[in-house]
Amino acid sequence: MSLKAFHVIVIFISAIFSFGFGAWCLRFYWINTSLLYLIGSLFSIIIGAGLIYYILLFLRKTKDLRVP
C-alpha cells in the first residue's frame, strides 16, 4: 500500500468517526437539550466535511504526480 493510499484511508476513517461523533452528540441533544451537545455536533459535522474536502483537494493535487 502506498503512502498516498494510506493517507487517504486514514483521513477518510477520521471523517467517518467525526460524522459518527456528530450524530451521537445530536442524539444526546434531542434527549437532554443541552447546548453543549448541539455545539459538539455542529463542530464535529463541520470538521468531517472539512476532512472530506481535504481528501478531494489532496487527490486533485496528487493526480498529476507520479505517486502510485
N, CA, C, O and CB atoms as a CASP TS submission, in Angstrom:
PFRMAT TS
TARGET T0000
AUTHOR 0000-0000-0000
METHOD Language model
MODEL 1
PARENT N/A
ATOM      1  N   MET     1       0.846  -1.162   0.000  1.00  0.00           N
ATOM      2  CA  MET     1       0.000   0.000   0.000  1.00  0.00           C
ATOM      3  C   MET     1       0.900   1.236   0.000  1.00  0.00           C
ATOM      4  O   MET     1       1.854   1.334   0.772  1.00  0.00           O
ATOM      5  CB  MET     1      -0.967  -0.009   1.219  1.00  0.00           C
ATOM      6  N   SER     2       0.574   2.158  -0.873  1.00  0.00           N
ATOM      7  CA  SER     2       1.390   3.367  -0.975  1.00  0.00           C
ATOM      8  C   SER     2       1.064   4.337   0.155  1.00  0.00           C
ATOM      9  O   SER     2       0.036   4.223   0.822  1.00  0.00           O
ATOM     10  CB  SER     2       1.176   4.047  -2.335  1.00  0.00           C
ATOM     11  N   LEU     3       1.951   5.276   0.347  1.00  0.00           N
ATOM     12  CA  LEU     3       1.752   6.291   1.374  1.00  0.00           C
ATOM     13  C   LEU     3       0.555   7.172   1.040  1.00  0.00           C
ATOM     14  O   LEU     3      -0.155   7.626   1.937  1.00  0.00           O
ATOM     15  CB  LEU     3       3.011   7.147   1.532  1.00  0.00           C
ATOM     16  N   LYS     4       0.333   7.411  -0.234  1.00  0.00           N
ATOM     17  CA  LYS     4      -0.815   8.211  -0.669  1.00  0.00           C
ATOM     18  C   LYS     4      -2.123   7.510  -0.306  1.00  0.00           C
ATOM     19  O   LYS     4      -3.030   8.136   0.242  1.00  0.00           O
ATOM     20  CB  LYS     4      -0.752   8.471  -2.191  1.00  0.00           C
ATOM     21  N   ALA     5      -2.222   6.235  -0.602  1.00  0.00           N
ATOM     22  CA  ALA     5      -3.430   5.476  -0.285  1.00  0.00           C
ATOM     23  C   ALA     5      -3.646   5.392   1.225  1.00  0.00           C
ATOM     24  O   ALA     5      -4.773   5.518   1.704  1.00  0.00           O
ATOM     25  CB  ALA     5      -3.347   4.068  -0.885  1.00  0.00           C
ATOM     26  N   PHE     6      -2.574   5.182   1.963  1.00  0.00           N
ATOM     27  CA  PHE     6      -2.678   5.130   3.418  1.00  0.00           C
ATOM     28  C   PHE     6      -3.184   6.456   3.973  1.00  0.00           C
ATOM     29  O   PHE     6      -4.027   6.476   4.869  1.00  0.00           O
ATOM     30  CB  PHE     6      -1.323   4.780   4.040  1.00  0.00           C
ATOM     31  N   HIS     7      -2.679   7.548   3.449  1.00  0.00           N
ATOM     32  CA  HIS     7      -3.091   8.880   3.892  1.00  0.00           C
ATOM     33  C   HIS     7      -4.586   9.093   3.630  1.00  0.00           C
ATOM     34  O   HIS     7      -5.304   9.582   4.502  1.00  0.00           O
ATOM     35  CB  HIS     7      -2.258   9.970   3.176  1.00  0.00           C
ATOM     36  N   VAL     8      -5.046   8.734   2.449  1.00  0.00           N
ATOM     37  CA  VAL     8      -6.460   8.903   2.103  1.00  0.00           C
ATOM     38  C   VAL     8      -7.341   8.039   2.998  1.00  0.00           C
ATOM     39  O   VAL     8      -8.390   8.496   3.450  1.00  0.00           O
ATOM     40  CB  VAL     8      -6.701   8.551   0.625  1.00  0.00           C
ATOM     41  N   ILE     9      -6.938   6.814   3.258  1.00  0.00           N
ATOM     42  CA  ILE     9      -7.729   5.914   4.097  1.00  0.00           C
ATOM     43  C   ILE     9      -7.819   6.428   5.524  1.00  0.00           C
ATOM     44  O   ILE     9      -8.897   6.414   6.117  1.00  0.00           O
ATOM     45  CB  ILE     9      -7.130   4.512   4.085  1.00  0.00           C
ATOM     46  N   VAL    10      -6.704   6.880   6.084  1.00  0.00           N
ATOM     47  CA  VAL    10      -6.707   7.376   7.460  1.00  0.00           C
ATOM     48  C   VAL    10      -7.568   8.628   7.591  1.00  0.00           C
ATOM     49  O   VAL    10      -8.321   8.758   8.556  1.00  0.00           O
ATOM     50  CB  VAL    10      -5.277   7.670   7.925  1.00  0.00           C
ATOM     51  N   ILE    11      -7.470   9.544   6.644  1.00  0.00           N
ATOM     52  CA  ILE    11      -8.280  10.759   6.698  1.00  0.00           C
ATOM     53  C   ILE    11      -9.757  10.421   6.497  1.00  0.00           C
ATOM     54  O   ILE    11     -10.613  11.026   7.143  1.00  0.00           O
ATOM     55  CB  ILE    11      -7.809  11.773   5.633  1.00  0.00           C
ATOM     56  N   PHE    12     -10.073   9.477   5.623  1.00  0.00           N
ATOM     57  CA  PHE    12     -11.462   9.077   5.409  1.00  0.00           C
ATOM     58  C   PHE    12     -12.050   8.432   6.662  1.00  0.00           C
ATOM     59  O   PHE    12     -13.199   8.703   7.012  1.00  0.00           O
ATOM     60  CB  PHE    12     -11.561   8.112   4.226  1.00  0.00           C
ATOM     61  N   ILE    13     -11.289   7.594   7.331  1.00  0.00           N
ATOM     62  CA  ILE    13     -11.758   6.981   8.578  1.00  0.00           C
ATOM     63  C   ILE    13     -11.964   8.053   9.648  1.00  0.00           C
ATOM     64  O   ILE    13     -12.914   7.979  10.428  1.00  0.00           O
ATOM     65  CB  ILE    13     -10.752   5.912   9.075  1.00  0.00           C
ATOM     66  N   SER    14     -11.085   9.036   9.686  1.00  0.00           N
ATOM     67  CA  SER    14     -11.256  10.148  10.627  1.00  0.00           C
ATOM     68  C   SER    14     -12.544  10.914  10.337  1.00  0.00           C
ATOM     69  O   SER    14     -13.240  11.328  11.265  1.00  0.00           O
ATOM     70  CB  SER    14     -10.050  11.100  10.560  1.00  0.00           C
ATOM     71  N   ALA    15     -12.864  11.106   9.069  1.00  0.00           N
ATOM     72  CA  ALA    15     -14.102  11.798   8.705  1.00  0.00           C
ATOM     73  C   ALA    15     -15.322  10.980   9.135  1.00  0.00           C
ATOM     74  O   ALA    15     -16.302  11.539   9.626  1.00  0.00           O
ATOM     75  CB  ALA    15     -14.146  12.064   7.183  1.00  0.00           C
ATOM     76  N   ILE    16     -15.263   9.672   8.953  1.00  0.00           N
ATOM     77  CA  ILE    16     -16.380   8.813   9.373  1.00  0.00           C
ATOM     78  C   ILE    16     -16.575   8.892  10.885  1.00  0.00           C
ATOM     79  O   ILE    16     -17.704   9.000  11.361  1.00  0.00           O
ATOM     80  CB  ILE    16     -16.133   7.346   8.942  1.00  0.00           C
ATOM     81  N   PHE    17     -15.483   8.837  11.635  1.00  0.00           N
ATOM     82  CA  PHE    17     -15.589   8.962  13.092  1.00  0.00           C
ATOM     83  C   PHE    17     -16.125  10.328  13.501  1.00  0.00           C
ATOM     84  O   PHE    17     -16.892  10.435  14.458  1.00  0.00           O
ATOM     85  CB  PHE    17     -14.230   8.725  13.743  1.00  0.00           C
ATOM     86  N   SER    18     -15.729  11.361  12.787  1.00  0.00           N
ATOM     87  CA  SER    18     -16.207  12.703  13.089  1.00  0.00           C
ATOM     88  C   SER    18     -17.711  12.808  12.853  1.00  0.00           C
ATOM     89  O   SER    18     -18.430  13.370  13.680  1.00  0.00           O
ATOM     90  CB  SER    18     -15.462  13.739  12.242  1.00  0.00           C
ATOM     91  N   PHE    19     -18.189  12.275  11.736  1.00  0.00           N
ATOM     92  CA  PHE    19     -19.634  12.276  11.478  1.00  0.00           C
ATOM     93  C   PHE    19     -20.377  11.420  12.504  1.00  0.00           C
ATOM     94  O   PHE    19     -21.473  11.778  12.936  1.00  0.00           O
ATOM     95  CB  PHE    19     -19.925  11.766  10.056  1.00  0.00           C
ATOM     96  N   GLY    20     -19.790  10.304  12.886  1.00  0.00           N
ATOM     97  CA  GLY    20     -20.407   9.444  13.897  1.00  0.00           C
ATOM     98  C   GLY    20     -20.512  10.136  15.244  1.00  0.00           C
ATOM     99  O   GLY    20     -21.535  10.030  15.920  1.00  0.00           O
ATOM    100  N   PHE    21     -19.462  10.842  15.639  1.00  0.00           N
ATOM    101  CA  PHE    21     -19.494  11.585  16.892  1.00  0.00           C
ATOM    102  C   PHE    21     -20.514  12.709  16.825  1.00  0.00           C
ATOM    103  O   PHE    21     -21.194  12.996  17.811  1.00  0.00           O
ATOM    104  CB  PHE    21     -18.111  12.144  17.218  1.00  0.00           C
ATOM    105  N   GLY    22     -20.621  13.347  15.662  1.00  0.00           N
ATOM    106  CA  GLY    22     -21.625  14.390  15.485  1.00  0.00           C
ATOM    107  C   GLY    22     -23.035  13.843  15.619  1.00  0.00           C
ATOM    108  O   GLY    22     -23.891  14.484  16.228  1.00  0.00           O
ATOM    109  N   ALA    23     -23.288  12.674  15.061  1.00  0.00           N
ATOM    110  CA  ALA    23     -24.602  12.045  15.185  1.00  0.00           C
ATOM    111  C   ALA    23     -24.879  11.652  16.633  1.00  0.00           C
ATOM    112  O   ALA    23     -26.004  11.792  17.114  1.00  0.00           O
ATOM    113  CB  ALA    23     -24.695  10.812  14.274  1.00  0.00           C
ATOM    114  N   TRP    24     -23.852  11.160  17.325  1.00  0.00           N
ATOM    115  CA  TRP    24     -24.010  10.787  18.732  1.00  0.00           C
ATOM    116  C   TRP    24     -24.356  12.008  19.582  1.00  0.00           C
ATOM    117  O   TRP    24     -25.246  11.951  20.431  1.00  0.00           O
ATOM    118  CB  TRP    24     -22.726  10.122  19.260  1.00  0.00           C
ATOM    119  N   CYS    25     -23.649  13.109  19.346  1.00  0.00           N
ATOM    120  CA  CYS    25     -23.945  14.345  20.087  1.00  0.00           C
ATOM    121  C   CYS    25     -25.336  14.863  19.771  1.00  0.00           C
ATOM    122  O   CYS    25     -26.035  15.349  20.660  1.00  0.00           O
ATOM    123  CB  CYS    25     -22.908  15.423  19.766  1.00  0.00           C
ATOM    124  N   LEU    26     -25.745  14.764  18.515  1.00  0.00           N
ATOM    125  CA  LEU    26     -27.073  15.232  18.130  1.00  0.00           C
ATOM    126  C   LEU    26     -28.159  14.395  18.794  1.00  0.00           C
ATOM    127  O   LEU    26     -29.194  14.921  19.203  1.00  0.00           O
ATOM    128  CB  LEU    26     -27.233  15.193  16.608  1.00  0.00           C
ATOM    129  N   ARG    27     -27.923  13.107  18.898  1.00  0.00           N
ATOM    130  CA  ARG    27     -28.888  12.230  19.576  1.00  0.00           C
ATOM    131  C   ARG    27     -29.034  12.614  21.048  1.00  0.00           C
ATOM    132  O   ARG    27     -30.147  12.673  21.572  1.00  0.00           O
ATOM    133  CB  ARG    27     -28.453  10.756  19.456  1.00  0.00           C
ATOM    134  N   PHE    28     -27.917  12.871  21.705  1.00  0.00           N
ATOM    135  CA  PHE    28     -27.988  13.265  23.108  1.00  0.00           C
ATOM    136  C   PHE    28     -28.544  14.683  23.271  1.00  0.00           C
ATOM    137  O   PHE    28     -29.110  15.004  24.317  1.00  0.00           O
ATOM    138  CB  PHE    28     -26.606  13.170  23.748  1.00  0.00           C
ATOM    139  N   TYR    29     -28.390  15.530  22.257  1.00  0.00           N
ATOM    140  CA  TYR    29     -29.004  16.854  22.320  1.00  0.00           C
ATOM    141  C   TYR    29     -30.528  16.728  22.317  1.00  0.00           C
ATOM    142  O   TYR    29     -31.211  17.452  23.041  1.00  0.00           O
ATOM    143  CB  TYR    29     -28.531  17.731  21.137  1.00  0.00           C
ATOM    144  N   TRP    30     -31.065  15.807  21.502  1.00  0.00           N
ATOM    145  CA  TRP    30     -32.517  15.619  21.464  1.00  0.00           C
ATOM    146  C   TRP    30     -33.051  15.061  22.782  1.00  0.00           C
ATOM    147  O   TRP    30     -34.195  15.323  23.154  1.00  0.00           O
ATOM    148  CB  TRP    30     -32.895  14.686  20.316  1.00  0.00           C
ATOM    149  N   ILE    31     -32.220  14.293  23.485  1.00  0.00           N
ATOM    150  CA  ILE    31     -32.651  13.729  24.768  1.00  0.00           C
ATOM    151  C   ILE    31     -32.519  14.750  25.890  1.00  0.00           C
ATOM    152  O   ILE    31     -33.464  14.944  26.655  1.00  0.00           O
ATOM    153  CB  ILE    31     -31.834  12.476  25.103  1.00  0.00           C
ATOM    154  N   ASN    32     -31.364  15.409  26.005  1.00  0.00           N
ATOM    155  CA  ASN    32     -31.069  16.285  27.137  1.00  0.00           C
ATOM    156  C   ASN    32     -31.278  17.766  26.856  1.00  0.00           C
ATOM    157  O   ASN    32     -31.348  18.555  27.798  1.00  0.00           O
ATOM    158  CB  ASN    32     -29.671  16.072  27.570  1.00  0.00           C
ATOM    159  N   THR    33     -31.377  18.163  25.614  1.00  0.00           N
ATOM    160  CA  THR    33     -31.458  19.558  25.170  1.00  0.00           C
ATOM    161  C   THR    33     -30.378  20.441  25.809  1.00  0.00           C
ATOM    162  O   THR    33     -30.638  21.590  26.164  1.00  0.00           O
ATOM    163  CB  THR    33     -32.837  20.123  25.492  1.00  0.00           C
ATOM    164  N   SER    34     -29.198  19.908  25.948  1.00  0.00           N
ATOM    165  CA  SER    34     -28.056  20.679  26.440  1.00  0.00           C
ATOM    166  C   SER    34     -27.357  21.322  25.248  1.00  0.00           C
ATOM    167  O   SER    34     -27.096  20.663  24.242  1.00  0.00           O
ATOM    168  CB  SER    34     -27.065  19.775  27.249  1.00  0.00           C
ATOM    169  N   LEU    35     -27.059  22.595  25.365  1.00  0.00           N
ATOM    170  CA  LEU    35     -26.440  23.333  24.271  1.00  0.00           C
ATOM    171  C   LEU    35     -25.048  22.790  23.932  1.00  0.00           C
ATOM    172  O   LEU    35     -24.605  22.891  22.788  1.00  0.00           O
ATOM    173  CB  LEU    35     -26.349  24.811  24.627  1.00  0.00           C
ATOM    174  N   LEU    36     -24.372  22.225  24.905  1.00  0.00           N
ATOM    175  CA  LEU    36     -23.040  21.674  24.678  1.00  0.00           C
ATOM    176  C   LEU    36     -23.079  20.543  23.649  1.00  0.00           C
ATOM    177  O   LEU    36     -22.180  20.440  22.815  1.00  0.00           O
ATOM    178  CB  LEU    36     -22.443  21.170  25.995  1.00  0.00           C
ATOM    179  N   TYR    37     -24.100  19.702  23.699  1.00  0.00           N
ATOM    180  CA  TYR    37     -24.220  18.614  22.718  1.00  0.00           C
ATOM    181  C   TYR    37     -24.481  19.158  21.316  1.00  0.00           C
ATOM    182  O   TYR    37     -23.969  18.615  20.337  1.00  0.00           O
ATOM    183  CB  TYR    37     -25.347  17.649  23.121  1.00  0.00           C
ATOM    184  N   LEU    38     -25.268  20.221  21.212  1.00  0.00           N
ATOM    185  CA  LEU    38     -25.549  20.809  19.908  1.00  0.00           C
ATOM    186  C   LEU    38     -24.286  21.428  19.317  1.00  0.00           C
ATOM    187  O   LEU    38     -24.015  21.261  18.128  1.00  0.00           O
ATOM    188  CB  LEU    38     -26.659  21.866  20.022  1.00  0.00           C
ATOM    189  N   ILE    39     -23.522  22.132  20.125  1.00  0.00           N
ATOM    190  CA  ILE    39     -22.277  22.737  19.654  1.00  0.00           C
ATOM    191  C   ILE    39     -21.282  21.648  19.239  1.00  0.00           C
ATOM    192  O   ILE    39     -20.624  21.762  18.205  1.00  0.00           O
ATOM    193  CB  ILE    39     -21.662  23.641  20.751  1.00  0.00           C
ATOM    194  N   GLY    40     -21.181  20.602  20.046  1.00  0.00           N
ATOM    195  CA  GLY    40     -20.293  19.486  19.698  1.00  0.00           C
ATOM    196  C   GLY    40     -20.701  18.812  18.409  1.00  0.00           C
ATOM    197  O   GLY    40     -19.845  18.432  17.611  1.00  0.00           O
ATOM    198  N   SER    41     -21.994  18.658  18.193  1.00  0.00           N
ATOM    199  CA  SER    41     -22.493  18.034  16.982  1.00  0.00           C
ATOM    200  C   SER    41     -22.185  18.882  15.758  1.00  0.00           C
ATOM    201  O   SER    41     -21.684  18.368  14.758  1.00  0.00           O
ATOM    202  CB  SER    41     -23.987  17.795  17.090  1.00  0.00           C
ATOM    203  N   LEU    42     -22.476  20.163  15.828  1.00  0.00           N
ATOM    204  CA  LEU    42     -22.220  21.042  14.686  1.00  0.00           C
ATOM    205  C   LEU    42     -20.729  21.134  14.374  1.00  0.00           C
ATOM    206  O   LEU    42     -20.328  21.085  13.211  1.00  0.00           O
ATOM    207  CB  LEU    42     -22.783  22.436  14.957  1.00  0.00           C
ATOM    208  N   PHE    43     -19.918  21.267  15.408  1.00  0.00           N
ATOM    209  CA  PHE    43     -18.473  21.353  15.217  1.00  0.00           C
ATOM    210  C   PHE    43     -17.927  20.076  14.584  1.00  0.00           C
ATOM    211  O   PHE    43     -17.092  20.135  13.682  1.00  0.00           O
ATOM    212  CB  PHE    43     -17.773  21.619  16.553  1.00  0.00           C
ATOM    213  N   SER    44     -18.394  18.937  15.051  1.00  0.00           N
ATOM    214  CA  SER    44     -17.905  17.661  14.553  1.00  0.00           C
ATOM    215  C   SER    44     -18.330  17.432  13.090  1.00  0.00           C
ATOM    216  O   SER    44     -17.552  16.909  12.292  1.00  0.00           O
ATOM    217  CB  SER    44     -18.419  16.520  15.442  1.00  0.00           C
ATOM    218  N   ILE    45     -19.539  17.818  12.754  1.00  0.00           N
ATOM    219  CA  ILE    45     -20.006  17.655  11.372  1.00  0.00           C
ATOM    220  C   ILE    45     -19.231  18.584  10.440  1.00  0.00           C
ATOM    221  O   ILE    45     -18.894  18.197   9.321  1.00  0.00           O
ATOM    222  CB  ILE    45     -21.527  17.937  11.269  1.00  0.00           C
ATOM    223  N   ILE    46     -18.948  19.799  10.889  1.00  0.00           N
ATOM    224  CA  ILE    46     -18.157  20.729  10.077  1.00  0.00           C
ATOM    225  C   ILE    46     -16.742  20.189   9.874  1.00  0.00           C
ATOM    226  O   ILE    46     -16.194  20.281   8.776  1.00  0.00           O
ATOM    227  CB  ILE    46     -18.107  22.125  10.741  1.00  0.00           C
ATOM    228  N   ILE    47     -16.155  19.629  10.923  1.00  0.00           N
ATOM    229  CA  ILE    47     -14.815  19.037  10.801  1.00  0.00           C
ATOM    230  C   ILE    47     -14.839  17.850   9.829  1.00  0.00           C
ATOM    231  O   ILE    47     -13.930  17.707   9.011  1.00  0.00           O
ATOM    232  CB  ILE    47     -14.292  18.581  12.192  1.00  0.00           C
ATOM    233  N   GLY    48     -15.859  17.008   9.911  1.00  0.00           N
ATOM    234  CA  GLY    48     -15.974  15.876   8.990  1.00  0.00           C
ATOM    235  C   GLY    48     -16.092  16.326   7.545  1.00  0.00           C
ATOM    236  O   GLY    48     -15.477  15.738   6.656  1.00  0.00           O
ATOM    237  N   ALA    49     -16.877  17.360   7.308  1.00  0.00           N
ATOM    238  CA  ALA    49     -16.997  17.894   5.948  1.00  0.00           C
ATOM    239  C   ALA    49     -15.667  18.493   5.486  1.00  0.00           C
ATOM    240  O   ALA    49     -15.297  18.364   4.319  1.00  0.00           O
ATOM    241  CB  ALA    49     -18.116  18.961   5.881  1.00  0.00           C
ATOM    242  N   GLY    50     -14.956  19.140   6.395  1.00  0.00           N
ATOM    243  CA  GLY    50     -13.647  19.681   6.054  1.00  0.00           C
ATOM    244  C   GLY    50     -12.644  18.589   5.699  1.00  0.00           C
ATOM    245  O   GLY    50     -11.814  18.765   4.808  1.00  0.00           O
ATOM    246  N   LEU    51     -12.724  17.471   6.395  1.00  0.00           N
ATOM    247  CA  LEU    51     -11.825  16.356   6.087  1.00  0.00           C
ATOM    248  C   LEU    51     -12.128  15.757   4.713  1.00  0.00           C
ATOM    249  O   LEU    51     -11.208  15.405   3.975  1.00  0.00           O
ATOM    250  CB  LEU    51     -11.936  15.272   7.166  1.00  0.00           C
ATOM    251  N   ILE    52     -13.400  15.641   4.368  1.00  0.00           N
ATOM    252  CA  ILE    52     -13.766  15.142   3.040  1.00  0.00           C
ATOM    253  C   ILE    52     -13.272  16.113   1.963  1.00  0.00           C
ATOM    254  O   ILE    52     -12.750  15.692   0.930  1.00  0.00           O
ATOM    255  CB  ILE    52     -15.305  14.947   2.932  1.00  0.00           C
ATOM    256  N   TYR    53     -13.440  17.407   2.213  1.00  0.00           N
ATOM    257  CA  TYR    53     -12.943  18.422   1.275  1.00  0.00           C
ATOM    258  C   TYR    53     -11.421  18.321   1.143  1.00  0.00           C
ATOM    259  O   TYR    53     -10.883  18.460   0.044  1.00  0.00           O
ATOM    260  CB  TYR    53     -13.350  19.848   1.745  1.00  0.00           C
ATOM    261  N   TYR    54     -10.734  18.081   2.250  1.00  0.00           N
ATOM    262  CA  TYR    54      -9.279  17.926   2.222  1.00  0.00           C
ATOM    263  C   TYR    54      -8.868  16.719   1.377  1.00  0.00           C
ATOM    264  O   TYR    54      -7.898  16.791   0.622  1.00  0.00           O
ATOM    265  CB  TYR    54      -8.733  17.782   3.650  1.00  0.00           C
ATOM    266  N   ILE    55      -9.594  15.624   1.501  1.00  0.00           N
ATOM    267  CA  ILE    55      -9.281  14.432   0.693  1.00  0.00           C
ATOM    268  C   ILE    55      -9.414  14.760  -0.787  1.00  0.00           C
ATOM    269  O   ILE    55      -8.558  14.384  -1.589  1.00  0.00           O
ATOM    270  CB  ILE    55     -10.213  13.244   1.066  1.00  0.00           C
ATOM    271  N   LEU    56     -10.486  15.460  -1.152  1.00  0.00           N
ATOM    272  CA  LEU    56     -10.688  15.800  -2.556  1.00  0.00           C
ATOM    273  C   LEU    56      -9.572  16.715  -3.072  1.00  0.00           C
ATOM    274  O   LEU    56      -9.076  16.529  -4.183  1.00  0.00           O
ATOM    275  CB  LEU    56     -12.052  16.473  -2.746  1.00  0.00           C
ATOM    276  N   LEU    57      -9.183  17.695  -2.265  1.00  0.00           N
ATOM    277  CA  LEU    57      -8.079  18.566  -2.672  1.00  0.00           C
ATOM    278  C   LEU    57      -6.766  17.792  -2.780  1.00  0.00           C
ATOM    279  O   LEU    57      -5.986  18.010  -3.706  1.00  0.00           O
ATOM    280  CB  LEU    57      -7.923  19.721  -1.680  1.00  0.00           C
ATOM    281  N   PHE    58      -6.530  16.896  -1.835  1.00  0.00           N
ATOM    282  CA  PHE    58      -5.306  16.098  -1.849  1.00  0.00           C
ATOM    283  C   PHE    58      -5.249  15.213  -3.089  1.00  0.00           C
ATOM    284  O   PHE    58      -4.206  15.112  -3.735  1.00  0.00           O
ATOM    285  CB  PHE    58      -5.211  15.238  -0.581  1.00  0.00           C
ATOM    286  N   LEU    59      -6.363  14.574  -3.420  1.00  0.00           N
ATOM    287  CA  LEU    59      -6.379  13.710  -4.607  1.00  0.00           C
ATOM    288  C   LEU    59      -6.215  14.519  -5.889  1.00  0.00           C
ATOM    289  O   LEU    59      -5.552  14.071  -6.825  1.00  0.00           O
ATOM    290  CB  LEU    59      -7.681  12.907  -4.662  1.00  0.00           C
ATOM    291  N   ARG    60      -6.811  15.698  -5.937  1.00  0.00           N
ATOM    292  CA  ARG    60      -6.662  16.543  -7.112  1.00  0.00           C
ATOM    293  C   ARG    60      -5.213  17.019  -7.273  1.00  0.00           C
ATOM    294  O   ARG    60      -4.684  17.087  -8.383  1.00  0.00           O
ATOM    295  CB  ARG    60      -7.608  17.745  -7.021  1.00  0.00           C
ATOM    296  N   LYS    61      -4.592  17.342  -6.145  1.00  0.00           N
ATOM    297  CA  LYS    61      -3.222  17.848  -6.196  1.00  0.00           C
ATOM    298  C   LYS    61      -2.217  16.747  -6.554  1.00  0.00           C
ATOM    299  O   LYS    61      -1.234  17.011  -7.247  1.00  0.00           O
ATOM    300  CB  LYS    61      -2.850  18.474  -4.855  1.00  0.00           C
ATOM    301  N   THR    62      -2.449  15.546  -6.098  1.00  0.00           N
ATOM    302  CA  THR    62      -1.504  14.448  -6.353  1.00  0.00           C
ATOM    303  C   THR    62      -1.852  13.646  -7.608  1.00  0.00           C
ATOM    304  O   THR    62      -1.178  12.664  -7.917  1.00  0.00           O
ATOM    305  CB  THR    62      -1.462  13.515  -5.154  1.00  0.00           C
ATOM    306  N   LYS    63      -2.885  14.050  -8.326  1.00  0.00           N
ATOM    307  CA  LYS    63      -3.285  13.308  -9.535  1.00  0.00           C
ATOM    308  C   LYS    63      -2.198  13.361 -10.591  1.00  0.00           C
ATOM    309  O   LYS    63      -1.908  12.350 -11.230  1.00  0.00           O
ATOM    310  CB  LYS    63      -4.594  13.869 -10.108  1.00  0.00           C
ATOM    311  N   ASP    64      -1.596  14.515 -10.785  1.00  0.00           N
ATOM    312  CA  ASP    64      -0.579  14.664 -11.830  1.00  0.00           C
ATOM    313  C   ASP    64       0.798  14.169 -11.421  1.00  0.00           C
ATOM    314  O   ASP    64       1.667  13.977 -12.272  1.00  0.00           O
ATOM    315  CB  ASP    64      -0.480  16.098 -12.234  1.00  0.00           C
ATOM    316  N   LEU    65       1.006  13.962 -10.128  1.00  0.00           N
ATOM    317  CA  LEU    65       2.289  13.429  -9.687  1.00  0.00           C
ATOM    318  C   LEU    65       2.379  11.950 -10.011  1.00  0.00           C
ATOM    319  O   LEU    65       1.357  11.283 -10.174  1.00  0.00           O
ATOM    320  CB  LEU    65       2.489  13.662  -8.183  1.00  0.00           C
ATOM    321  N   ARG    66       3.560  11.449 -10.101  1.00  0.00           N
ATOM    322  CA  ARG    66       3.734  10.031 -10.404  1.00  0.00           C
ATOM    323  C   ARG    66       3.859   9.228  -9.119  1.00  0.00           C
ATOM    324  O   ARG    66       4.780   8.430  -8.947  1.00  0.00           O
ATOM    325  CB  ARG    66       4.968   9.811 -11.292  1.00  0.00           C
ATOM    326  N   VAL    67       2.904   9.462  -8.221  1.00  0.00           N
ATOM    327  CA  VAL    67       2.873   8.737  -6.953  1.00  0.00           C
ATOM    328  C   VAL    67       1.785   7.672  -7.080  1.00  0.00           C
ATOM    329  O   VAL    67       0.638   8.002  -7.381  1.00  0.00           O
ATOM    330  CB  VAL    67       2.605   9.707  -5.723  1.00  0.00           C
ATOM    331  N   PRO    68       2.120   6.419  -6.859  1.00  0.00           N
ATOM    332  CA  PRO    68       1.106   5.360  -7.027  1.00  0.00           C
ATOM    333  C   PRO    68       0.046   5.409  -5.959  1.00  0.00           C
ATOM    334  O   PRO    68      -0.871   4.588  -5.963  1.00  0.00           O
ATOM    335  CB  PRO    68       1.757   3.998  -7.017  1.00  0.00           C
TER
END
